[in-house]
Every structure is written in structure tokens, then in C-alpha cells.
């Protein structure tokens, strides 16, 4: 009796329930073997780039697809095979990928003296200025990205107005942009661009909205702002403090601000009726001395009981 005949007789001797269990067990064993072999034969993937902006990530993925490289995207991370990671980084760097943020003064290096008008040079210069400022701001701790927009005043004949304005949009890695750092960014931009005052620089947090705008110098409650803005700023500050202790995403903060914006002016004039302090004083004094001969007749000699002597002294005060 062959092994196949014995297996058939064994199968026929089982009832339908046991036959179903046997089939399912065989399928499960086959799936497990297939999965283990697939994992064992799969390439080891390591991190190539992470945290890129969507445009830069799309350019890197397009370059990997063009070269036929095996890669995988997980959230904001791009994974490739361990053996080819270093080579891919060098190849992508040679192509200028990923883009290293906004271009700076290197834009001016690519300008040619021939065919470049003054308008073209001015446009390139202001682009370079915006890129350099964005790089400086991005170099600050916890700042993920920054964009700077400069409104350069157009020079007009017979006009001395040279004031400009600027706006800065900041994306934080965690938390929100506090007012102190926003004020530092404001003075950085105004100091780097001629004709731009600190009050002409608006600083915006991409998560919480306007932080500084115009001549306002907000306080902890954001005096003079909309109540919703004050609530959002307070909520962001408290959220940042809590997440520093309990970890990102582990704290929920809700803030309701009820501010009384009424003001009252009180003038007081204090009068002390018991005061003995002299407000003003005036003193006047005079003195006269006179001496005469013995032969003279004076008015005093004609007065009753007068002094008949020839000499006398008189003093008044």
C-alpha cells in the first residue's frame, strides 16, 4: 500500500468537521511559511530623508523612481535599502536634491552682466535677501521653516518716501511662536533691510496666526487684540509648557478669556487743614542814625518833657 493510498484512507476516515480543521491548518501553515520567507528575503530598509517639505519630498521620490530604486514612504520618512543609502545620498546631492530651502545670495552668482537689466537685478537681489533672512530664522531652535516677504518701495521722482514693509511666516517644530522670539525676528528683519522699521514687520505663526503686527506691543493677554486671538495665544503658551513636561500630544488645553477693557481716570488734590507750613513769607526792615552839635535847637527841645540835649539817636524798625 502506497503512502498516497494510506493518506486517502486516512482522509476518508475523517468526518467533515475534522476535514475542515485540517484544511484550515494546512492553509495557515502555508501562509506562515510564505510570510517568514518574504520577511527573510525582504531588503533591509533604512532612513534616507525625513521631515522634508512636500515639494522637496516629491522631487526626491521622482528621482528614486527614475533610477528604479526600491524605496518605501512612511509618514514623512523615505526609506531605502541599507546597501544603497550612501550612494543614493551622494547621487541626489549631485542633482541638488533635496532642495536646501530658499536660495540666498548664490542667486546673484548666477547673474550674467550681459542681458541683465536693472529690474532683473533688483528682483534677484530681493529674492536673495528674503532667502538669507529665512535661512537665519530657520537656524533658530525649534523653527522648522520660515518664509520672508519684503515689500520694496518703488522709488518715485521727487519723493523722499523710502519706507518699506515685510512679513514673516514661521512654522514651529513644536508649540507656537512666543512674543519674545517674534519681536526678535521683527528687529532682525528691520535691521537687515534699509527703510523698514520694526513696526512695519508682521510676524505670523502658521499654527496660531498673527503674533505681531503694526505698532502693537502685546502683553501676556494680548491687549488691544481680538479675544479669540488672546485665547489662542494663551492656549498655545500653556500647551507648550505642558508638552515640555508630559510630552507632545499628551495635553489638551482650552482657554476662555473674559477681559474688562474699561478704563477710569481719577485725579486727586490733597489739602491738609492742619498744616502749619507757611506758604510764603516777607520781611522788611530799615534803620536810621543821626548825630548833631550842642548849639543847635531841635524839635525835641520844644516838646514837653523832651530831651534838651543837642545830640540824639533814633532808630526805627
VEXLO-568262 format. One record per residue (C-alpha): x, y, z; residue in one letter. Coordinates in steps of 0.25 Angstrom, whole numbers, padded with zeros to 4 digits, always signed. Layout:
// VEXLO-568262
XYZA/...
This chain:
// VEXLO-568262
+0000+0000+0000X/+0006+0013-0004X/+0007+0026+0004X/-0003+0033-0005X/-0013+0021-0002X/-0011+0022+0013X/-0013+0037+0013X/-0026+0035+0005X/-0031+0025+0014X/-0028+0034+0026X/-0035+0046+0019X/-0047+0037+0016X/-0048+0033+0031X/-0049+0047+0036X/-0063+0054+0038X/-0066+0067+0031X/-0062+0075+0043X/-0048+0069+0044X/-0046+0070+0029X/-0049+0086+0030X/-0040+0087+0042X/-0029+0080+0034X/-0031+0089+0022X/-0030+0102+0030X/-0018+0097+0038X/-0011+0094+0025X/-0014+0108+0019X/-0009+0115+0032X/+0004+0107+0032X/+0006+0111+0017X/+0003+0125+0020X/+0012+0126+0031X/+0023+0119+0023X/+0021+0129+0012X/+0021+0141+0021X/+0034+0137+0028X/+0041+0135+0015X/+0036+0148+0010X/+0041+0155+0022X/+0055+0148+0022X/+0057+0151+0007X/+0052+0166+0008X/+0063+0176+0007X/+0067+0184+0020X/+0061+0198+0019X/+0068+0210+0026X/+0065+0224+0027X/+0069+0233+0015X/+0062+0246+0018X/+0051+0251+0028X/+0044+0263+0031X/+0045+0269+0016X/+0034+0279+0011X/+0024+0273+0001X/+0031+0279-0011X/+0045+0274-0007X/+0040+0260-0004X/+0033+0259-0017X/+0046+0263-0024X/+0054+0252-0017X/+0043+0241-0019X/+0043+0245-0034X/+0058+0243-0035X/+0057+0230-0028X/+0046+0225-0037X/+0054+0229-0049X/+0066+0221-0045X/+0058+0209-0041X/+0062+0209-0027X/+0053+0201-0017X/+0048+0210-0006X/+0037+0212+0004X/+0030+0224+0009X/+0025+0224+0024X/+0019+0237+0029X/+0029+0248+0026X/+0041+0238+0024X/+0047+0232+0012X/+0053+0218+0014X/+0063+0211+0004X/+0072+0199+0004X/+0083+0199+0014X/+0094+0196+0004X/+0090+0207-0006X/+0087+0218+0004X/+0100+0225+0004X/+0101+0224-0011X/+0087+0230-0013X/+0090+0242-0004X/+0103+0245-0012X/+0095+0244-0025X/+0083+0252-0020X/+0093+0263-0015X/+0100+0264-0028X/+0086+0267-0034X/+0083+0277-0024X/+0073+0269-0016X/+0067+0271-0007X/+0065+0286-0008X/+0072+0292+0003X/+0061+0303+0006X/+0061+0316-0001X/+0072+0321-0009X/+0081+0332-0003X/+0092+0341-0009X/+0096+0330-0018X/+0085+0335-0027X/+0094+0347-0031X/+0105+0338-0034X/+0097+0332-0046X/+0094+0346-0052X/+0102+0350-0064X/+0106+0364-0067X/+0101+0363-0081X/+0086+0364-0083X/+0082+0367-0069X/+0074+0379-0067X/+0073+0387-0054X/+0059+0382-0051X/+0064+0367-0053X/+0076+0370-0043X/+0067+0377-0033X/+0057+0365-0033X/+0068+0355-0032X/+0074+0363-0020X/+0061+0364-0012X/+0059+0349-0014X/+0073+0346-0009X/+0071+0356+0003X/+0058+0348+0006X/+0065+0335+0005X/+0076+0339+0014X/+0067+0344+0025X/+0059+0331+0024X/+0071+0323+0026X/+0075+0331+0038X/+0061+0330+0044X/+0061+0315+0041X/+0074+0313+0049X/+0067+0317+0062X/+0064+0306+0071X/+0050+0299+0069X/+0048+0306+0056X/+0044+0296+0045X/+0042+0306+0033X/+0041+0321+0030X/+0037+0330+0019X/+0040+0345+0018X/+0033+0354+0008X/+0039+0368+0006X/+0031+0379+0000X/+0042+0388-0006X/+0037+0402-0008X/+0037+0407-0023X/+0046+0419-0024X/+0038+0431-0029X/+0043+0444-0035X/+0042+0456-0025X/+0039+0447-0014X/+0047+0444-0001X/+0038+0433+0004X/+0047+0420+0005X/+0039+0413+0016X/+0036+0398+0013X/+0029+0387+0020X/+0032+0372+0022X/+0024+0359+0027X/+0030+0347+0033X/+0023+0333+0033X/+0029+0323+0043X/+0026+0309+0045X/+0030+0303+0058X/+0035+0289+0060X/+0026+0288+0073X/+0018+0298+0081X/+0015+0312+0076X/+0024+0324+0074X/+0024+0333+0086X/+0024+0348+0086X/+0038+0350+0091X/+0044+0342+0079X/+0034+0349+0069X/+0040+0362+0074X/+0054+0357+0072X/+0050+0353+0057X/+0044+0367+0055X/+0057+0374+0059X/+0065+0364+0051X/+0057+0368+0038X/+0057+0383+0041X/+0072+0383+0044X/+0075+0375+0031X/+0066+0383+0021X/+0068+0398+0020X/+0056+0407+0021X/+0048+0396+0029X/+0044+0400+0043X/+0041+0389+0053X/+0026+0393+0054X/+0026+0391+0039X/+0029+0376+0040X/+0018+0366+0043X/+0021+0353+0049X/+0011+0341+0047X/+0011+0327+0053X/+0006+0317+0043X/-0001+0310+0054X/-0007+0321+0063X/-0008+0333+0054X/-0003+0347+0055X/+0007+0349+0067X/+0012+0363+0064X/+0006+0373+0054X/+0007+0388+0053X/+0011+0396+0065X/+0005+0387+0075X/+0014+0382+0086X/+0004+0372+0092X/+0005+0367+0106X/+0002+0353+0112X/-0013+0356+0110X/-0010+0362+0096X/-0016+0375+0100X/-0023+0382+0088X/-0026+0369+0081X/-0038+0361+0078X/-0042+0352+0089X/-0041+0340+0080X/-0026+0343+0077X/-0023+0345+0092X/-0029+0332+0095X/-0022+0325+0084X/-0008+0331+0089X/-0011+0327+0103X/-0015+0313+0099X/-0002+0312+0091X/+0007+0317+0102X/+0000+0307+0113X/+0001+0296+0103X/+0015+0298+0100X/+0018+0298+0115X/+0010+0285+0118X/+0016+0277+0106X/+0030+0280+0111X/+0026+0273+0124X/+0017+0262+0119X/+0021+0260+0104X/+0016+0265+0091X/+0001+0261+0088X/-0002+0257+0103X/-0008+0270+0107X/-0021+0277+0103X/-0023+0292+0107X/-0035+0300+0106X/-0035+0315+0110X/-0046+0325+0111X/-0043+0340+0113X/-0052+0350+0119X/-0045+0363+0119X/-0050+0376+0124X/-0045+0387+0115X/-0052+0399+0122X/-0042+0409+0127X/-0044+0420+0138X/-0036+0433+0141X/-0036+0438+0155X/-0030+0452+0159X/-0027+0455+0174X/-0023+0468+0181X/-0019+0467+0195X/-0022+0478+0205X/-0017+0477+0219X/-0025+0487+0228X/-0016+0485+0240X/-0003+0488+0232X/+0006+0499+0239X/+0015+0500+0228X/+0016+0515+0223X/+0013+0516+0208X/+0020+0529+0207X/+0027+0540+0216X/+0032+0554+0214X/+0041+0562+0224X/+0045+0577+0222X/+0054+0585+0232X/+0060+0599+0232X/+0070+0607+0241X/+0074+0622+0243X/+0084+0628+0252X/+0086+0643+0253X/+0096+0652+0262X/+0096+0667+0264X/+0104+0679+0270X/+0101+0684+0284X/+0098+0698+0280X/+0086+0694+0271X/+0071+0695+0275X/+0064+0682+0272X/+0049+0680+0271X/+0050+0671+0283X/+0054+0683+0292X/+0041+0689+0289X/+0033+0677+0293X/+0028+0675+0307X/+0038+0666+0315X/+0047+0666+0303X/+0061+0663+0303X/+0068+0677+0302X/+0082+0671+0299X/+0088+0674+0286X/+0091+0660+0281X/+0082+0648+0280X/+0080+0635+0273X/+0067+0630+0266X/+0064+0616+0261X/+0052+0611+0255X/+0049+0596+0251X/
